[in-house]
Structure formats: C-alpha cells, structure tokens
Amino acid sequence: MSGMDGKRNLLITIRYCGTRYHGFQVQKNAVGVCQVFQDAVEKVLGERHDVKGCSRTDAGVHAGKYCLSMKIDKAIPCDKLVMALNAHLPGDMAVLDARDMPMDFHARYHCRGKEYVYRIHNSRVRDPFSPNLSYRLGYALDADMLHREAQAFVGTHDFAAFQSAGSDVEDTVRTVHSFSVTRQGEMVLLTVSGDGFLYNMVRIMVGTLVFIAMGRIAPGTIPAILESRDRANAGKTMPAHGLFLNDVYY
Amino acid sequence: MSGMDGKRNLLITIRYCGTRYHGFQVQKNAVGVCQVFQDAVEKVLGERHDVKGCSRTDAGVHAGKYCLSMKIDKAIPCDKLVMALNAHLPGDMAVLDARDMPMDFHARYHCRGKEYVYRIHNSRVRDPFSPNLSYRLGYALDADMLHREAQAFVGTHDFAAFQSAGSDVEDTVRTVHSFSVTRQGEMVLLTVSGDGFLYNMVRIMVGTLVFIAMGRIAPGTIPAILESRDRANAGKTMPAHGLFLNDVYY
C-alpha cells in the first residue's frame, strides 16, 4: 500500500452495475467494487493503492456516479489513466473521469451531498431485459400523489425512524434538499438529494411512500413518523436492486 | 404435436431479451426462444404444441413485441394462460397477451408489417448496466443529419443491396413506411417500419447510415446504392444486440 506517500491525489469518478458486487467496500468473503477497482489500478500502475470511497453502498445497489480519491506517485496523464483503467476493468464497471486534487482532498469527508434515484418498474409483467435495474411492483402507483407526500421529507429533520437497525450513528439529523417522484412510461423514478443519508434511509423513505400508495400507511402521516423516531412506524426497506447512487456533490 | 387438431387458435404476444437465445426458431444445437416457449406451454397444458412465429430473428436480437400463433384444445381462459406461462418462463421472457383468433389465422402469413428499433449508445464510455441492449459507438452522431439521409429508404424500392448473402428470397422489393432517427441523451434510436424486411436489411440500412455519419459513404448516396442492387456498395451489417423487433401489425 504505497498510497500514503503519493505525490498526487486523484478524484476518480466511476459508474457501476452493482448486481455482481457486495457493495463498494472491500469484503472478506465477497467481491466488492473497491477491490476490483484496486486490481485494475495495480495492473495499470504496477502498485496497489488505498482508495477512499464517497460512501458505503449495499450489495446490489448501483452507481450512475460514484467518486473516490486515491494517492499515487506515477506521472501518468489523467486521460491516459482513464483509458487504461477502462481497458482493465470488467464490463460492469467504467471510469468516467480522473482529475488531480489538493493533497488533503478526501472523497468521503469532503462530500457535500448526494443524489439517489430509486426505480420502480410499475408493471404487472416482468421486464425481461434488465430485471436487476429496477424493482417491479404490479400495484398501479399515482406518481403525482407520491410526489406530494414526499415533500414532507424535504428539509432538516431527525430521520431516526428511517434508519435500519445495526447502525451506530449518533446524530440522526439530516437535510433532504429535494424529493421528486416522476413517471416515465412504466417506470416510476423517485429522486432524492440531501447532505447525507442514514443506513437504508432512501430505501425506507421509498418503502414508506409505497405503503402510502397501497393504503397501508395513511396519507399525510410522514411528519408524525418523523416525529416518532420509531422505525416500526415507517414502511418496509425496499430491495437494493432498484437503488442508484446518481450524483455526488463537492 | 397435437397442435394441428386444436379447437382454438391463439395469438400470443411475448417480449424477450435475445442475449441467451439463438433466435426465435427451434435450433438443433442451440437454444431458441420458440423451444423455451414450447417447454412452458408443455408444463402448463401437459401437451407440446406447434408454434408459428411472426418472423425469424437472429441470435442476440431482442423483441419488445413478438407475435406467435398456436392451436390448442384446452378451454383455459386467456388471462389464466398468460399468468401460468409467465410463471413457467425464464426471467428473460414474458407473455404480454393471449387472445382467440379465427382458426385460419397464422402469425407469419397474416403479418401486415413490422417495426424495428436499432439502439446506438453514442458514448466513448461503455454502459456498465445493460451492454447487450445497445451497440456502443464512440464517434459522435448527428441524429438530425441521419434522419434526413434515412428518408431515402422510405417508399417502395428494390432492397437487393441491403440483403445479406445466403438468402434465397427472389422478390427483393419491399416498402418502408417510415424511418426516424432520434436522440435521447446518449442513446440514438433508429426506428423503421415496413411491410417486410429482407435478411439483415435493418442492420445493413443502419450500418449504411453509420458509414455516412463517419464519412465512409457520401451523403445523398442511398438512392444510388438502392439502384445498384449491389450489397458491396452498402455499409456494414450492424451487430445483432442493438436490434429490437418493436411492433408487429395485423
């Protein structure tokens, strides 16, 4: 691990299909995105480097845009590095950009916000083309109604009710900047941006909206659920394969 | 094969991802869509039936809509048959509809026209999510220019120059009803409808437009290529995995 002594600090933007991976972080008994990326770096630069990811992501979650920082020594131009990494990465991962940053830049600590998209394939018939890129729900959704309900998430709130058990985060206050629900044909897209997200927070917010759509939670209840700080009052945690990390802000 | 004596004649509409299949037709040493569909029918009805497809399709070609006709004896309601078949088909195939038709209906002979879409992912970076659902081309395409050029295909022409060798079709005159080229972000969609298509005709028409875009064939040349009836003057046959049979008309 020579990364600690590098003379350059790179911000690298990648995109990946999460289906085959157990999240970004290095895993002991499963393949993580980070490990596969480090393998490609090792092939290109002849050295293995530490990588700082912008976020942990769960198994099966996808990334349209994921940022990481990495310290290296080699003087390779950024565009050449992008091409070389793409030549060595598997087909379900791609490097979009690489750029030099100040030496103290850190992909996670300097992240100012993120945008996620949850894709619901709202159809009674399965999608035979890319079943792992959306969650299929046969119950007909009213995207406009869900959009109105979702506005209760916008703002600075204590999201303790929208966090899965097992997290050791103490401060559960987060700011959601926007939450939109739109329909594109059979696809319902739930897009949420914020300064940070608790463990499974996006998937539980979407699950709560789905429960509202299906009549299992009453419309207008989201403020009371937030107030309760009780996970049991929110909806289910939606499956990982509909979730995309879509943008990362610095 | 009890299909010949059936008391009902069904028109069944399916959708499939062609990646795993060697086309629709039954193959000796490779898996065809038809065979997998017949397997599901056999599980549901307890009998294997002849199936008449609307079209041959090549290995790797997809279908957003594919029609077939099949004679059966059982009195099962159409909606129940759809659900039962979907429960027995693999995830990359789905039944959209089933309906009773006159006994002389034939999915291929009564087909009045078809629409195909060819998807070009116009990007220098690969698509890590669904690489088998489009053909990637790094060279920047001008969709408006290609749309104008493509209008030369519209109408009734002898398409002999746009047919792959190995076909034994004698009459190479076909009518193209419309041909549009549009851009949706990084995706360029080439949509063509017509009364019928020669072997590889859509893929060669698209390849000719791509050659025009890249300067390997001069703009305005399509009428002369049609006139020549010589395959050597047209562009390359585009790969199968960008092609979708999109609609079938009766």
Interface residues (C-beta under 8 A of the other chain):
Chain A: R15 Y16 C17 H62 N86 G91 D92 M93 A94 V95 L96 V125 R126 D127 P128 F129 S130 P131 L133
Chain B: R15 Y16 C17 H62 N86 G91 D92 M93 A94 V95 L96 V125 R126 D127 P128 F129 S130 P131 L133
